[in-house]
């Protein structure tokens, strides 16, 4: 049995594909899907391209950590093109948004909301099961555990309340509410801890903030690979957090164009001060790879062009 974890260079965004291969059987779990069009740079690898190049016949689980566009935009080019066993999400949209004609891409937040609505409605039309989780959730597959870590109930409820109150008929008067939803989406994202043979293999941190980990500090230690939160945002990391995780490798999922002033340049020193980890960027000024790969059987990180 092989378990391969691939971090795709989707530019400014995140998309991670985990494949468990046992003889002729392949289980595929995808965490986030990158932005709408990451292929402007030939070094990048969209989820659609990855599926084609690796002859993926089915995505068993598609997990969306939150609905910012740079995490969900890559769903649209694949939905209906490749079978999807289930889509896991934890933030429902209220009926007045799902039934609306919202298709507004004038701001990043409205684009994200429009895309999320479209994905949910398309999944329903295609009879793709939507698994709305409300508490930490674990997927077991051939000895590999995928532990889905939930944000605090109170923050998640605040997000749901603001979505309920969003008046689509008066969007020009809703800018403050939209900005608040934009900010709290990161704080209410899911994280994923992958375990194999009783070892913590990979921690996918999405865009979560430091206080997210207060619920899980005692449970998560000594992780082989850690994804730097929020595209290498130094405000989302700390010395104690890094020392507790003690990673061997840190993966920074970001572009080399400084989108939103990320990744922060000081993260390299922060990581090196508190760990002995090697640092890899999905995209940097001098990188040529399209994928960062780890095979959990040999613990090696490889750069795939």
N, C-alpha and C positions, 0 to 999 in steps of 0.2 A: 504494500500500500504506500502510495506517495501522497503527501499533502503539500501543495505548492501555494504560496501566498504571493500575489503579484500586485505591486503598487504601480498604477498606470500614471504616466506623465500626461495629464489632461490639461496642462497649463495651470491657471489659477482655479483650483477645484480639487476634489478628491474622488477617486474611484479605486476600489480594491477588489480583486477577484481571488477567491479561494477555491481551489480545485482539489478534490480528494479522488484519486485515481486508484482503482483496484481491479486489475485485469481489464475487462472490457467495460467496466462500470465507472462512470464519472459523476460525482456529485459536485455541483457548482453553486457557490453562494457569492453574491455580489453585494458589497457594501458601498452604497452611493454610486453615482454614474457620471460625475463630472458635469461640465457646462454644456450648453447647446451645441457649440461649434468649436471644439478644441483644435481642429486640424489646420488652423492658420499657420502653424509652425510644423515643418516636416519631422521634427524630433518628437512630436507628440503622438499619443496613441489613444484614440477615442475608444469608448466601450464597444461601439459598433465595429470598429476595425479589429479590436481584440477578439471579439466573437467570431468574426470571419477568419482571421488568421489562425486561430486555434481550433477551428471547426467545432465550436461549442454548439451542441444540438439542443440543449435545454438549460435554462437557469432555474435551478430548483428553488432558490430563495433569493429574492431581491429585497434588501433591507435599506430603507431610507432613514438616515439618522436625523434629518430635519429638512425643511423644504426651501432652503436657500437655493437659488438657481444654479450655483456652481457645484451643487451636490446632486441635483435631480434633473438638470437639463438633458443629460445624455440618455434618459429613459425614453424620450419620445422617438428617437430614431430606431429603437429596438423593439418597442412594445408592438405586438402583433406580427413581428418578423421572426422572433424566436420564442418558443414556448416558455412560459414562466409559471413555475409551480405555485408560488404565492408571493405576494408583496407584503412585507411587514412594515408597519408604521405605527406611530403612537400619538399622532396629533390628528384628530378628526377635523374635517371642515364642516361648519354648520350648513344646514340645508339651503339657507338663502344664498350662500356663495356657490355651492355645488350646482344649484339650479339656475344660476345667473348666466348672463352672456359675457361675463368678465373675460376680456382678452386684451389687457392693457400692459404694454411693455415700455411705457414712458419712463418708469423708474425701476431700479433693480428689485425693489420690494414688490411692486405690482406685477412685474414680470414673474417673480418667484411664485406669487399667489396664483397667477393665471396658469402657470405651468403645472402647479400642484393640483389645481382643480381639474385640468385637462387629463392628467395622468390617472387620477382617481376615477373620473368618468369613463375614460377609455378602458381601464381595467374592468369596470363593471360591465361595459358593453361586450368585452371579450371573455367574460366569465372567468377572469383571473381572480382567485380568492384574495381578498384583502384581510389580513390578519392584524386587527387593531389591538395592540397589547397595552395593558394598563399597569403592569408590574414587571419587575425583572423576569427575564424569560431565557430559557436555555434550550439550544438545539443540540442534539446528540447525533453524530454521524461517524460510524466506524472508529470509535475511540477518540474522536475529536469533539471537544465541547466549544460551542459558541455561546458565551454568556453575554446577554444583552442587558446593559446597565441603564437604568432609568434615572431621569433627573428627579429633583424633589417634587413631591405632589403639589406643594403650594405654588411653586413657580409655574408648573405645568398648568395648573388650574387658572392662574392669572392669564396665561397665553390663551387658553380656551375662552375665557371671559371676554378678552379684547377682540377675538375673532367673532364672537357672538354679537358684539356691539358695533362691528364695522358696518357702516351704512354705505353700500355701493352706489346709491343714488346721489350721494353728496361727497364724493371722493375728494373734491377740492377743499372740503372742510375737515378732512380726516387725516391731514398730514402728520399731526402729532401722534395720533394713534398708530399710523403706519410705521412711523419711525420707532415707536416703542416696540411694536411687534417685530420689526427688523432686529432690534437689539436682543430681545428676549429669546429669539429663535436659537441663538448660539447657546444661551444658558440652559435651554431645555432640550438640547440635542441628546441623542443616544450615544453611548460608547459601547465598544465590543471588546471583550477579553476572550482570546482564543487559547484554549488549553489542550495539551496532548501529553499522554503518559504522566499525568499529575504535575506537569510543568506549565508555567505561563509562557506561552510562545510569542503572542503578539497582542499589543493593546492598541486598538484603533480609537483615537480620542476625538475624532470629528472636530467640532469647534468649541467644545465645552470649556467653561471657565474653571478656575482653581477651586472654587467652593463646591463644585460638583462632586469632588473626590472625598468630601467629608463623610459621605455615606459609605465609602468603600475603602478607606485608607487601610484598615486592618485586614481586609480581604485580598488586597492586590499588592504583591511584593515580588521583586526579582523577576522582571519580565524581560525576555530575550530581545524583542524588538518593540520599541515604543514610537508611535507616530506623534510628532510634535503637534500640540493642539493649535487649532485656528491658523494653519498655514505658517507656523513658526512665529507665533505671537508671544513675545517675552512676558507679557502681562498674564498669560495663561499657564506659566510655569514658575516653579520656585526651586530653590536649593533643596529644601526638605522633601518636596515631591519627587524630584529627580533621584535623590539618595535612596528614598524608599523603594523606587522602582528598579534602580540599579541596572539600567539596560546595557546590553552589549552593543546595540545599534539604535540610532535615532533616525527616523525618516521624516524629512520635511517635505510636505506636499504643497508646492507653490510654483509660480512661474518666475521667470527671471526679469520681469518687466516692472517689478515693484508695485503691483496692483494693491491698492489700499495700504501702501507703504509696508507691505509684508513680502518676505519674512523680515523680522527685525534683525539687523546685523549683529546685535549683542548676544543672540541666542547661542552662537558657537562658543563664546567664552563661558556663558552660563552653564551649558551642558558639560564642557570640559572641566570646569571648576568642580563640579559635583559628581561626575561619573567618569568612567574610562571608555565611554561609548565612542564608536566610529559614527560619523554623521554623513548621511547621504541625502541629497536633494533630488526630487523627481525631475526638476529642471533648474539648471544653473547656467551662468554665462559660458562655461566651458564644457558642459555635459553633452554627450552624444547619445546616451541611452534613452530608450522609450519606456522601459519597464525596469523596476527594481524587484528582484525575485528572491524569495527564500524558500528552500525546501526544508521542511521541519525534520526530515530524516538525517540530514547532515549539518544543519544549522548554518550553512554558508549563505552569504548574500552575493548575488550575481547581478551584473548590469547587462540588460538585454537590449540590443539595438533594433 
